[in-house]
């Protein structure tokens, strides 16, 4: 594995000129982050909590179910390299959006499926993609499409967790993602 800079950025709250932000929740944020890290055009990722009650929060508080935050990944991307539609496809392909507040064995509101849009264009694209994706499922898609709000960066040990554990985060990598905790 090539040595990579594992410096964790401060909260990604603004995009550089010519880039955009996207925020997705699709179960445990470790594997969701790795999916997006591997995409050409994704410049940086960060895991954290969003979509719940205002106020800073911790992993323990989120897991208690009292904050209503979702485990999410905020990313900065270059739309000249990767489109928001392509990011949406990666999001839909990553998880089962019909499971409500769970993904596999992970159960709780923090594991719900959600798209937190940053612009009206993102909202429109997300809603259109949800309609198209629903055609593939018998069960109703439960994914929320809501405005992006305050994003609270997760604790440092959660950032790039699977990459730090030895899984490939190189652009274009297609190795299976193994989640563990």
VOVEXNU-616747 format. One record per residue: residue in three letters; x, y, z of N, C-alpha, C in turn. Coordinates in pm, 1 decimal, always signed. Layout:
N
  type       n.u       n.v       n.w      ca.u      ca.v      ca.w       c.u       c.v       c.w
   ala         X         Y         Z         X         Y         Z         X         Y         Z
...
This chain:
181
  type       n.u       n.v       n.w      ca.u      ca.v      ca.w       c.u       c.v       c.w
   unk     +85.9    -117.4      +0.0      +0.0      +0.0      +0.0     +89.6    +122.4      +0.0
   unk     +63.1    +215.9     -89.2    +139.8    +340.1     -95.3    +110.2    +424.5     +28.0
   unk    +210.7    +493.5     +77.2    +191.5    +582.3    +191.9    +109.0    +701.3    +147.6
   unk      +5.4    +730.0    +225.5     -82.1    +842.4    +193.9     -87.9    +935.9    +312.4
   unk    -112.5   +1062.1    +286.5    -131.0   +1159.7    +392.9    -264.8   +1132.5    +459.6
   unk    -263.2   +1099.6    +588.6    -385.7   +1070.9    +661.1    -424.1   +1185.7    +752.2
   unk    -377.8   +1306.8    +720.3    -416.8   +1422.4    +798.5    -567.4   +1440.8    +785.9
   unk    -632.3   +1459.0    +898.0    -777.1   +1475.0    +898.3    -808.3   +1623.8    +887.4
   unk    -886.6   +1663.8    +787.1    -918.4   +1806.0    +772.2   -1014.4   +1852.5    +880.6
   unk   -1015.5   +1983.3    +904.1   -1119.7   +2036.0    +991.6   -1252.0   +2016.6    +919.4
   unk   -1361.8   +2047.7    +984.8   -1491.9   +2024.5    +923.1   -1495.3   +2087.0    +784.2
   unk   -1536.8   +2008.2    +688.6   -1550.3   +2055.1    +551.7   -1679.0   +2136.4    +547.4
   unk   -1667.6   +2267.3    +555.2   -1788.7   +2348.8    +562.8   -1806.2   +2438.3    +441.2
   unk   -1701.7   +2462.7    +370.8   -1713.1   +2542.0    +248.2   -1631.2   +2473.6    +141.1
   unk   -1672.1   +2492.7     +20.7   -1597.7   +2430.7     -87.8   -1503.3   +2532.2    -150.2
   unk   -1396.1   +2481.2    -206.3   -1302.6   +2566.3    -279.8   -1369.9   +2608.4    -409.7
   unk   -1320.2   +2713.5    -467.6   -1378.5   +2760.9    -592.9   -1379.0   +2648.9    -696.3
   unk   -1494.8   +2629.6    -757.5   -1510.1   +2527.9    -860.5   -1544.9   +2390.5    -806.3
   unk   -1551.0   +2375.8    -673.9   -1588.7   +2246.8    -617.2   -1723.2   +2259.8    -547.5
   unk   -1779.7   +2146.5    -511.5   -1908.8   +2144.1    -443.5   -1903.0   +2048.6    -325.7
   unk   -2001.1   +2061.2    -238.1   -2015.9   +1971.9    -124.2   -2131.7   +1876.0    -148.8
   unk   -2122.8   +1758.1     -90.0   -2231.7   +1661.0     -91.3   -2228.2   +1589.9     +43.4
   unk   -2345.7   +1552.3     +93.1   -2353.1   +1481.4    +220.5   -2453.0   +1366.9    +208.4
   unk   -2407.4   +1246.6    +248.1   -2488.1   +1126.1    +236.2   -2482.0   +1044.0    +365.0
   unk   -2592.7    +978.9    +398.0   -2598.9    +883.4    +508.3   -2654.8    +752.7    +452.7
   unk   -2583.7    +643.2    +477.1   -2625.2    +514.1    +421.7   -2578.3    +400.0    +511.1
   unk   -2600.5    +413.2    +639.6   -2555.0    +311.8    +734.2   -2426.7    +356.1    +801.4
   unk   -2347.6    +259.2    +846.9   -2221.6    +289.4    +914.9   -2134.3    +376.6    +825.6
   unk   -2089.5    +489.6    +878.1   -2017.8    +584.9    +792.8   -1880.2    +539.2    +749.3
   unk   -1822.7    +438.2    +814.2   -1688.7    +393.4    +775.2   -1685.9    +344.0    +630.9
   unk   -1777.2    +254.2    +596.1   -1775.1    +198.2    +460.7   -1827.3    +298.0    +358.3
   unk   -1920.5    +382.5    +397.9   -1972.1    +484.3    +305.6   -1858.2    +579.7    +267.9
   unk   -1778.7    +618.4    +367.7   -1665.7    +707.1    +338.8   -1569.8    +642.0    +239.9
   unk   -1538.0    +514.9    +260.2   -1442.0    +448.6    +172.1   -1492.6    +441.8     +28.1
   unk   -1622.7    +419.8     +10.7   -1679.3    +419.4    -124.8   -1647.7    +551.1    -195.5
   unk   -1669.5    +662.4    -125.6   -1648.7    +792.9    -188.5   -1501.0    +830.2    -198.2
   unk   -1419.0    +786.1    -104.1   -1275.2    +812.2    -114.0   -1219.1    +756.4    -244.0
   unk   -1271.7    +646.0    -288.6   -1220.6    +576.4    -407.2   -1263.2    +640.6    -538.7
   unk   -1349.7    +738.4    -534.5   -1403.3    +798.8    -656.6   -1313.0    +911.4    -706.6
   unk   -1276.7    +902.8    -834.0   -1205.2   +1014.1    -897.3   -1292.4   +1138.1    -889.3
   unk   -1233.4   +1248.4    -853.0   -1306.6   +1373.8    -843.6   -1351.7   +1407.4    -702.7
   unk   -1350.0   +1308.6    -612.7   -1378.1   +1337.7    -471.9   -1246.3   +1381.7    -410.0
   unk   -1243.0   +1505.8    -363.8   -1119.1   +1566.0    -316.3   -1091.6   +1537.2    -169.8
   unk   -1195.8   +1535.1     -88.0   -1179.0   +1501.3     +52.3   -1312.1   +1452.8    +108.8
   unk   -1299.6   +1370.3    +212.4   -1417.6   +1316.5    +280.1   -1401.4   +1338.3    +429.5
   unk   -1514.4   +1336.8    +498.0   -1513.3   +1345.3    +643.4   -1640.6   +1281.3    +696.2
   unk   -1625.8   +1197.9    +798.6   -1742.4   +1137.7    +861.2   -1786.0   +1221.5    +979.9
   unk   -1916.9   +1218.7   +1004.4   -1969.8   +1295.5   +1116.3   -2117.6   +1269.7   +1134.6
   unk   -2180.6   +1363.5   +1203.9   -2320.0   +1349.5   +1243.3   -2398.7   +1471.2   +1196.2
   unk   -2518.5   +1446.5   +1143.2   -2602.1   +1555.4   +1095.3   -2747.4   +1508.8   +1091.7
   unk   -2836.6   +1604.4   +1077.5   -2977.6   +1571.8   +1060.8   -3055.1   +1555.4   +1189.3
   unk   -2993.2   +1588.7   +1301.3   -3061.0   +1572.9   +1429.1   -3081.1   +1705.6   +1498.4
   unk   -3093.1   +1698.2   +1628.9   -3109.9   +1818.5   +1710.2   -2980.3   +1897.9   +1709.8
   unk   -2992.1   +2030.2   +1707.0   -2874.2   +2115.9   +1706.3   -2794.4   +2099.5   +1834.8
   unk   -2668.3   +2125.1   +1826.5   -2577.6   +2113.2   +1939.7   -2472.4   +2009.5   +1909.1
   unk   -2350.8   +2033.4   +1952.4   -2244.1   +1938.2   +1924.0   -2280.0   +1803.8   +1985.8
   unk   -2221.4   +1699.6   +1932.5   -2260.0   +1566.1   +1974.8   -2139.9   +1473.5   +1967.7
   unk   -2152.0   +1361.1   +2029.6   -2047.5   +1259.3   +2029.0   -2104.5   +1128.9   +1975.9
   unk   -2016.7   +1037.1   +1943.8   -2058.7    +905.8   +1895.3   -2149.3    +836.9   +1997.5
   unk   -2110.9    +844.3   +2122.4   -2190.0    +780.6   +2229.3   -2330.9    +839.9   +2233.7
   unk   -2343.0    +971.8   +2221.6   -2474.8   +1036.3   +2223.9   -2557.3    +996.9   +2101.7
   unk   -2493.4    +992.0   +1985.5   -2563.6    +953.0   +1863.3   -2614.1    +809.0   +1875.8
   unk   -2531.1    +720.0   +1927.6   -2571.4    +579.6   +1943.6   -2682.1    +561.5   +2046.2
   unk   -2698.8    +657.8   +2136.3   -2805.1    +647.3   +2236.4   -2942.3    +668.5   +2174.6
   unk   -2945.9    +726.3   +2054.2   -3071.8    +752.6   +1986.6   -3140.9    +880.5   +2031.1
   unk   -3078.5    +957.8   +2117.7   -3143.1   +1078.2   +2171.1   -3120.1   +1202.2   +2085.9
   unk   -3024.5   +1199.7   +1993.0   -2992.2   +1319.7   +1915.0   -3061.7   +1323.5   +1779.5
   unk   -3106.0   +1207.6   +1730.9   -3165.3   +1191.2   +1598.5   -3068.3   +1222.6   +1484.1
   unk   -2938.8   +1228.8   +1513.3   -2840.2   +1248.8   +1407.5   -2819.1   +1119.4   +1330.5
   unk   -2782.0   +1133.4   +1204.7   -2742.4   +1020.4   +1122.1   -2590.4   +1019.3   +1110.7
   unk   -2533.1    +900.0   +1103.6   -2391.9    +889.5   +1067.9   -2385.4    +923.5    +919.4
   unk   -2302.9   +1021.4    +885.1   -2301.8   +1070.5    +747.2   -2158.9   +1096.8    +700.1
   unk   -2146.4   +1111.0    +569.8   -2019.1   +1147.3    +507.7   -2040.6   +1276.8    +431.1
   unk   -1960.7   +1375.9    +463.2   -1959.6   +1501.4    +386.9   -1837.0   +1495.5    +298.3
   unk   -1855.1   +1534.0    +173.9   -1741.1   +1530.4     +82.6   -1736.6   +1654.5      -4.0
   unk   -1616.9   +1684.1     -46.0   -1593.6   +1791.7    -142.6   -1555.8   +1724.3    -273.0
   unk   -1621.4   +1766.4    -381.3   -1594.0   +1703.9    -510.6   -1580.5   +1808.8    -619.5
   unk   -1512.4   +1767.9    -725.3   -1492.9   +1853.1    -842.2   -1592.8   +1809.5    -948.6
   unk   -1696.6   +1890.4    -974.2   -1799.6   +1849.2   -1070.7   -1748.9   +1840.8   -1214.1
   unk   -1628.4   +1891.2   -1240.3   -1569.9   +1875.7   -1374.1   -1515.1   +1734.1   -1391.8
   unk   -1494.6   +1663.7   -1280.1   -1439.7   +1528.9   -1284.1   -1546.2   +1424.2   -1253.8
   unk   -1633.8   +1452.8   -1157.9   -1739.2   +1359.4   -1118.6   -1868.1   +1437.4   -1097.2
   unk   -1974.9   +1388.3   -1154.3   -2102.8   +1458.6   -1143.8   -2174.7   +1420.3   -1015.0
   unk   -2267.0   +1504.7    -973.5   -2350.3   +1472.8    -858.0   -2434.2   +1348.1    -887.2
   unk   -2478.7   +1332.4   -1011.0   -2552.9   +1211.5   -1049.4   -2469.4   +1085.1   -1026.8
   unk   -2340.5   +1091.5   -1057.5   -2252.5    +976.7   -1035.7   -2237.8    +948.6    -886.8
   unk   -2229.5   +1054.0    -806.4   -2224.3   +1035.8    -660.4   -2353.8    +972.2    -609.4
   unk   -2466.9   +1016.2    -664.9   -2595.7    +956.6    -626.1   -2600.0    +807.3    -660.3
   unk   -2549.0    +770.9    -776.0   -2545.1    +630.2    -814.6   -2461.3    +550.0    -714.6
   unk   -2346.1    +603.3    -675.4   -2261.8    +535.6    -576.2   -2336.2    +521.3    -443.6
   unk   -2407.3    +625.3    -404.2   -2486.8    +623.3    -281.3   -2591.4    +512.4    -287.1
   unk   -2671.6    +510.0    -392.8   -2777.6    +409.2    -405.3   -2719.9    +268.4    -410.0
   unk   -2607.2    +251.6    -479.6   -2547.1    +119.1    -493.6   -2484.1     +68.7    -364.1
   unk   -2455.4    +158.4    -271.8   -2386.0    +121.7    -148.8   -2475.4     +50.0     -48.1
   unk   -2604.4     +75.9     -49.6   -2689.2     +25.8     +58.9   -2828.9     -10.1      +9.6
   unk   -2907.0     -66.7    +100.3   -3046.9     -97.2     +71.9   -3130.1     +18.2    +128.1
   unk   -3181.6    +105.4     +42.1   -3253.1    +224.5     +89.9   -3395.7    +196.8    +137.5
   unk   -3433.6     +69.4    +145.3   -3569.1     +35.2    +190.2   -3571.7     -12.6    +335.1
   unk   -3458.8     -11.2    +403.0   -3451.2     -72.1    +536.0   -3485.6     +21.9    +651.4
   unk   -3519.1    +145.7    +625.8   -3553.6    +236.1    +735.8   -3433.6    +268.5    +821.1
   unk   -3447.0    +259.2    +949.7   -3340.6    +295.6   +1043.5   -3248.8    +177.3   +1072.2
   unk   -3190.8    +126.7    +965.0   -3096.8     +14.4    +979.9   -3024.5      -8.6    +848.7
   unk   -2911.1     -74.0    +858.5   -2842.6    -132.5    +743.7   -2781.0    -261.2    +794.4
   unk   -2828.0    -372.0    +743.4   -2779.1    -501.5    +789.9   -2801.8    -516.2    +939.1
   unk   -2693.7    -549.5   +1012.3   -2702.7    -567.9   +1155.8   -2697.6    -438.7   +1235.9
   unk   -2670.7    -326.5   +1170.1   -2666.5    -197.1   +1238.6   -2807.2    -140.3   +1245.2
   unk   -2857.7    -121.6   +1366.6   -2995.5     -77.6   +1385.6   -2997.6     +49.5   +1468.9
   unk   -3077.6    +146.1   +1426.1   -3094.2    +271.7   +1497.8   -3109.0    +386.3   +1399.5
   unk   -3164.3    +496.2   +1446.2   -3187.2    +609.9   +1356.7   -3058.3    +663.9   +1297.4
   unk   -2945.9    +641.8   +1364.2   -2818.3    +692.2   +1311.8   -2776.1    +620.1   +1184.6
   unk   -2839.3    +506.2   +1154.0   -2804.1    +428.7   +1035.0   -2903.2    +447.3    +920.4
   unk   -2990.5    +545.1    +932.0   -3092.0    +565.5    +828.4   -3028.1    +615.1    +698.1
   unk   -3103.7    +603.8    +593.7   -3061.9    +648.0    +461.2   -3110.0    +791.6    +439.9
   unk   -3017.1    +878.9    +401.5   -3054.3   +1018.7    +379.3   -2958.7   +1085.8    +281.8
   unk   -3015.3   +1176.4    +205.6   -2938.3   +1264.9    +118.9   -2960.6   +1405.5    +173.3
   unk   -2852.8   +1469.4    +213.2   -2858.7   +1605.8    +265.8   -2810.0   +1699.0    +154.2
   unk   -2904.8   +1766.1     +89.6   -2867.4   +1845.8     -27.0   -2817.5   +1984.8     +14.4
   unk   -2723.5   +2035.3     -67.6   -2661.9   +2166.4     -42.9   -2715.3   +2274.3    -135.9
   unk   -2779.9   +2234.4    -244.8   -2835.6   +2329.4    -340.7   -2969.4   +2275.6    -391.2
   unk   -3047.6   +2362.0    -450.3   -3174.6   +2317.5    -509.9   -3149.5   +2222.0    -625.5
   unk   -3042.5   +2243.3    -699.0   -3010.0   +2150.4    -807.5   -2984.6   +2010.3    -750.5
   unk   -2910.4   +2001.5    -640.7   -2888.3   +1871.1    -578.2   -3020.2   +1809.8    -531.6
   unk   -3108.3   +1890.4    -474.1   -3237.8   +1839.9    -429.6   -3314.2   +1780.6    -547.4
   unk   -3320.0   +1854.0    -656.8   -3392.9   +1807.3    -775.4   -3333.6   +1677.5    -830.7
   unk   -3200.4   +1671.7    -838.9   -3135.4   +1550.7    -888.4   -3158.9   +1433.5    -794.5
   unk   -3152.8   +1458.7    -663.2   -3175.2   +1352.6    -564.3   -3317.8   +1298.7    -574.2
   unk   -3414.4   +1388.1    -583.2   -3553.8   +1344.1    -592.5   -3578.1   +1263.9    -720.1
   unk   -3521.8   +1309.1    -831.4   -3538.6   +1236.6    -958.2   -3472.0   +1098.4    -950.7
   unk   -3355.6   +1092.8    -888.4   -3286.6    +963.8    -878.9   -3361.9    +867.9    -787.1
   unk   -3426.0    +920.9    -683.3   -3504.4    +836.0    -593.1   -3623.0    +775.0    -667.6
   unk   -3689.5    +854.4    -750.3   -3802.0    +804.1    -830.2   -3753.6    +691.7    -922.2
   unk   -3640.3    +711.8    -988.0   -3586.7    +609.6   -1078.1   -3544.2    +485.0   -1002.1
   unk   -3478.4    +504.3    -888.2   -3429.9    +390.1    -809.4   -3545.6    +308.6    -753.3
   unk   -3656.4    +375.2    -719.6   -3772.3    +304.7    -663.5   -3822.4    +196.0    -758.6
   unk   -3803.9    +215.7    -887.6   -3848.1    +118.5    -986.7   -3777.5     -16.1    -970.0
   unk   -3665.1     -19.1    -899.5   -3588.6    -141.8    -880.3   -3629.2    -218.0    -754.9
   unk   -3715.7    -157.5    -672.1   -3751.4    -216.7    -543.5   -3901.0    -240.8    -532.7
   unk   -3935.6    -351.9    -470.9   -4074.4    -379.6    -439.0   -4116.0    -298.8    -315.7
   unk   -4026.4    -294.4    -215.1   -4053.0    -218.8     -92.8   -4026.0     -70.4    -115.2
   unk   -4091.6     +12.1     -37.9   -4077.3    +157.1     -50.7   -3939.7    +202.8      -2.6
   unk   -3877.8    +290.1     -79.7   -3752.5    +352.3     -38.5   -3783.5    +449.8     +74.7
   unk   -3705.1    +441.0    +181.5   -3726.0    +526.2    +298.9   -3626.8    +641.8    +306.8
   unk   -3542.9    +656.1    +208.1   -3439.5    +759.6    +208.8   -3499.9    +898.7    +223.1
   unk   -3449.0    +973.4    +320.2   -3488.7   +1112.9    +337.9   -3409.0   +1199.3    +240.7
   unk   -3471.6   +1300.2    +186.8   -3401.6   +1401.7    +107.6   -3432.6   +1533.3    +175.4
   unk   -3332.0   +1586.6    +245.1   -3352.2   +1703.5    +331.2   -3236.1   +1801.7    +315.4
   unk   -3259.5   +1928.3    +349.1   -3151.0   +2026.1    +338.1   -3034.0   +1990.0    +429.6
   unk   -2913.4   +2014.6    +381.4   -2794.5   +1995.4    +465.2   -2797.6   +2099.1    +576.2
   unk   -2773.7   +2054.1    +695.8   -2768.6   +2142.9    +811.4   -2629.7   +2139.5    +870.9
   unk   -2622.8   +2167.4    +998.1   -2494.7   +2166.1   +1066.9   -2438.2   +2024.3   +1065.2
   unk   -2311.5   +2015.1   +1034.2   -2240.5   +1887.2   +1028.1   -2137.7   +1887.5   +1139.5
   unk   -2143.7   +1785.9   +1224.2   -2050.3   +1774.0   +1335.9   -1950.6   +1664.0   +1303.2
   unk   -1824.4   +1698.6   +1290.6   -1722.1   +1598.9   +1259.2   -1716.1   +1493.8   +1369.2
   unk   -1706.5   +1368.7   +1327.7   -1691.9   +1259.7   +1423.2   -1552.5   +1264.7   +1485.3
   unk   -1538.1   +1191.0   +1591.2   -1410.7   +1182.7   +1660.4   -1300.9   +1138.9   +1563.7
   unk   -1178.8   +1180.1   +1591.1   -1065.8   +1155.0   +1501.9   -1050.3   +1007.3   +1468.2
   unk   -1070.7    +919.1   +1564.2   -1049.0    +777.2   +1535.7   -1145.9    +722.7   +1431.8
   unk   -1259.8    +788.9   +1409.9   -1354.7    +744.3   +1307.7   -1313.5    +788.6   +1166.7
   unk   -1235.1    +895.0   +1155.8   -1198.9    +948.4   +1025.0   -1108.2    +850.0    +951.6
   unk   -1146.9    +816.8    +828.9   -1069.6    +725.2    +743.4   -1038.4    +594.0    +815.4
   unk   -1133.9    +548.9    +893.2   -1115.8    +432.2    +978.6   -1072.8    +308.3    +900.7
   unk   -1142.2    +277.0    +794.4   -1110.2    +155.2    +719.3    -978.9    +171.1    +643.7
   unk    -949.7    +290.2    +595.5    -821.4    +314.8    +529.6    -708.0    +296.4    +630.1
   unk    -722.7    +351.2    +748.9    -619.6    +336.5    +852.8    -605.0    +190.0    +893.4
   unk    -712.8    +111.9    +875.7    -708.5     -30.5    +907.0    -650.6    -115.3    +795.5
   unk    -604.7     -52.0    +688.7    -535.3    -123.7    +582.0    -614.4    -146.5    +454.9
   unk    -738.9     -97.5    +449.0    -815.2    -115.9    +325.6    -779.0      -8.5    +223.6
   unk    -781.1     -47.2     +99.4    -740.1     +40.4      -9.5    -839.1    +155.1     -28.5
   unk    -785.5    +277.9     -28.8    -866.9    +396.2     -55.1    -823.7    +464.1    -184.3
   unk    -740.1    +397.6    -262.5    -690.2    +456.2    -386.8    -803.5    +478.4    -485.3
   unk    -790.8    +583.9    -563.0    -891.0    +614.7    -664.1    -906.9    +497.0    -759.4
   unk   -1031.4    +457.3    -782.5   -1061.2    +349.0    -874.1   -1052.2    +209.7    -814.5
   unk   -1007.3    +198.1    -690.5    -997.0     +66.5    -626.3   -1135.4      +0.8    -620.1
   unk   -1141.2    -128.3    -649.8   -1268.5    -199.4    -644.4   -1263.4    -318.7    -548.9
   unk   -1164.4    -322.1    -461.6   -1157.7    -429.0    -360.6   -1285.5    -427.5    -278.0
   unk   -1329.0    -542.9    -231.2   -1443.4    -550.3    -142.6   -1415.5    -470.2     -16.7
   unk   -1517.8    -403.3     +32.4   -1506.0    -326.6    +155.9   -1550.2    -415.8    +270.8
   unk   -1462.6    -426.7    +370.6   -1491.2    -507.6    +489.2   -1514.1    -412.9    +605.6
   unk   -1630.4    -419.7    +665.5   -1660.9    -335.3    +780.2   -1640.4    -415.8    +907.6
   unk   -1581.7    -353.7   +1004.6   -1557.8    -417.6   +1133.6   -1552.1    -309.3   +1238.7
   unk   -1559.7    -345.3   +1362.6   -1559.4    -243.9   +1465.9   -1505.3    -290.9   +1596.0
